[in-house]
Amino acid sequence: MILTEAGTSPLRVGLLGWGAIGRGVAEQIEASTRAGDRSVVLSAVASRFSDGSTHPLAVAAEEIGTSCDVVVEAAGPDALRVHGERCLTAGADLLVVSIGALMDTRLLEQLISAGPGRPHLCSGAIGGLDLLAAARNYGPIQRIVLETTKPGATLVRDWMSDDLRRDLLYPSPGSNSVECFRGTVADAVQRFPESLNVSAALALAAGDDSVVEVAVIGSSTATTNTHDITIDSAAGQYRFSISNRPSPTNPRSSHITAWAVVRSLRSLAGCERMAFR
Ligand SMILES: NC(=O)c1ccc[n+]([C@@H]2O[C@H](COP(=O)([O-])OP(=O)(O)OC[C@H]3O[C@@H](n4cnc5c(N)ncnc54)[C@H](O)[C@@H]3O)[C@@H](O)[C@H]2O)c1
């Protein structure tokens, strides 16, 4: 248990991505600022504004690392590839939300070796990563199985066969779930780049993606995004079942993710007085 005091100067946050997560983070920061808490403030926003709108704090994505202390990447794997290293080189820390992109080991190494800013991972839509990381230090992680169940329509992708797409969209009577993928983390994040960040988070916490098996299930009755996680390790056997409400504006994302980002930011700002780390 660590006691910390809030720093005197605010942590200036830049948002890369003004979508479901970016907006959710901004709303929380602005609400805290209005309530008089200035430990974390919004200082820049860089995004493609698809609806033609903009933001009073808008800056070019190429510049965002120069106008804040930490950049929250909530724009997707491509944006992380293009802008991540530049943010770190400009001196800002980088909070990565599109964790699936880090299954590209070249990108992972590039971000780790860049600086002076430091890269951080956001726990995002799942918990238990602290226990998994501790178990990894204890001894070998033998096997992790992640079964992700989401509403079928949110899992439909171009690479699927017509039959599989039909089963996800219009399940036959009596069968309300269909397994649409089983395989490695690298393949999962390739096939579902917006939806399987949690598989990459498990692989990174375990320090080994080869022990992780991923299954993706589309359900006609699911109203939440559920992750059933089983871990066999030298330290013990663990089971987590996490059911998150989908974001109202992006059903492929879990609503909690924006809250996880803000928690990470408050931790970086040193304003969590008694925090789990
Ligand atoms: N770690 C987790 O558990 C977790 C959970 C949910 C979502 N995610 C990931 O977080 C990311 C954001 O999710 P979201 O739901 O907010 O997505 P979203 O589609 O609602 O928003 C993405 C935003 O980024 C912008 N954008 C895309 N490419 C850009 C670029 N190159 N430069 C600037 N802006 C760009 C888009 O215009 C949009 O405003 C996704 O990659 C998603 O997979 C991670």
The ligand as a MOL file (V3000), in Angstrom:
LIG
                    3D

  0  0  0     0  0            999 V3000
M  V30 BEGIN CTAB
M  V30 COUNTS 44 48 0 0 0
M  V30 BEGIN ATOM
M  V30 1 N -7.5010 -1.9960 -24.0000 0
M  V30 2 C -8.7990 -2.2690 -24.0220 0
M  V30 3 O -9.3080 -3.0500 -23.2270 0
M  V30 4 C -9.6740 -1.5800 -25.0460 0
M  V30 5 C -11.0690 -1.5670 -24.8390 0
M  V30 6 C -11.8600 -0.9090 -25.7770 0
M  V30 7 C -11.2710 -0.3200 -26.8970 0
M  V30 8 N -9.9230 -0.3870 -27.0820 0 CHG=1
M  V30 9 C -9.2740 0.2460 -28.2600 0
M  V30 10 O -9.2430 1.6490 -28.0820 0
M  V30 11 C -9.2570 2.2970 -29.3610 0
M  V30 12 C -10.3130 3.3990 -29.3730 0
M  V30 13 O -11.5900 2.8190 -29.1390 0
M  V30 14 P -12.9380 3.6720 -29.3710 0
M  V30 15 O -14.0520 2.7910 -28.9700 0
M  V30 16 O -12.8090 5.0380 -28.7790 0 CHG=-1
M  V30 17 O -12.9230 3.8040 -30.9760 0
M  V30 18 P -13.7430 4.8310 -31.8620 0
M  V30 19 O -13.7590 4.2380 -33.2420 0
M  V30 20 O -15.0250 5.2060 -31.2280 0
M  V30 21 O -12.8100 6.1530 -31.8880 0
M  V30 22 C -11.5520 6.2310 -32.5160 0
M  V30 23 C -11.2520 7.6880 -32.8160 0
M  V30 24 O -9.9150 7.8050 -33.3280 0
M  V30 25 C -9.9360 8.5870 -34.5410 0
M  V30 26 N -8.8140 8.1490 -35.3850 0
M  V30 27 C -8.6840 6.9620 -36.0230 0
M  V30 28 N -7.4800 6.9200 -36.6570 0
M  V30 29 C -6.8640 8.0920 -36.3960 0
M  V30 30 C -5.5990 8.6430 -36.7630 0
M  V30 31 N -4.7210 7.9750 -37.5260 0
M  V30 32 N -5.2810 9.8740 -36.3210 0
M  V30 33 C -6.1500 10.5710 -35.5440 0
M  V30 34 N -7.3680 10.1000 -35.1600 0
M  V30 35 C -7.7090 8.8800 -35.5880 0
M  V30 36 C -11.2970 8.3090 -35.1520 0
M  V30 37 O -11.6730 9.3150 -36.0680 0
M  V30 38 C -12.1720 8.2950 -33.8890 0
M  V30 39 O -12.4860 9.6170 -33.4920 0
M  V30 40 C -9.5030 1.1800 -30.3980 0
M  V30 41 O -8.2610 0.8110 -30.9750 0
M  V30 42 C -10.0520 0.0300 -29.5610 0
M  V30 43 O -9.7310 -1.2230 -30.1330 0
M  V30 44 C -9.1200 -0.9740 -26.1670 0
M  V30 END ATOM
M  V30 BEGIN BOND
M  V30 1 1 1 2
M  V30 2 2 2 3
M  V30 3 1 2 4
M  V30 4 1 4 5
M  V30 5 2 4 44
M  V30 6 2 5 6
M  V30 7 1 6 7
M  V30 8 2 7 8
M  V30 9 1 8 9
M  V30 10 1 8 44
M  V30 11 1 9 10
M  V30 12 1 9 42
M  V30 13 1 10 11
M  V30 14 1 11 12
M  V30 15 1 11 40
M  V30 16 1 12 13
M  V30 17 1 13 14
M  V30 18 2 14 15
M  V30 19 1 14 16
M  V30 20 1 14 17
M  V30 21 1 17 18
M  V30 22 2 18 19
M  V30 23 1 18 20
M  V30 24 1 18 21
M  V30 25 1 21 22
M  V30 26 1 22 23
M  V30 27 1 23 24
M  V30 28 1 23 38
M  V30 29 1 24 25
M  V30 30 1 25 26
M  V30 31 1 25 36
M  V30 32 1 26 27
M  V30 33 1 26 35
M  V30 34 2 27 28
M  V30 35 1 28 29
M  V30 36 1 29 30
M  V30 37 2 29 35
M  V30 38 1 30 31
M  V30 39 2 30 32
M  V30 40 1 32 33
M  V30 41 2 33 34
M  V30 42 1 34 35
M  V30 43 1 36 37
M  V30 44 1 36 38
M  V30 45 1 38 39
M  V30 46 1 40 41
M  V30 47 1 40 42
M  V30 48 1 42 43
M  V30 END BOND
M  V30 END CTAB
M  END
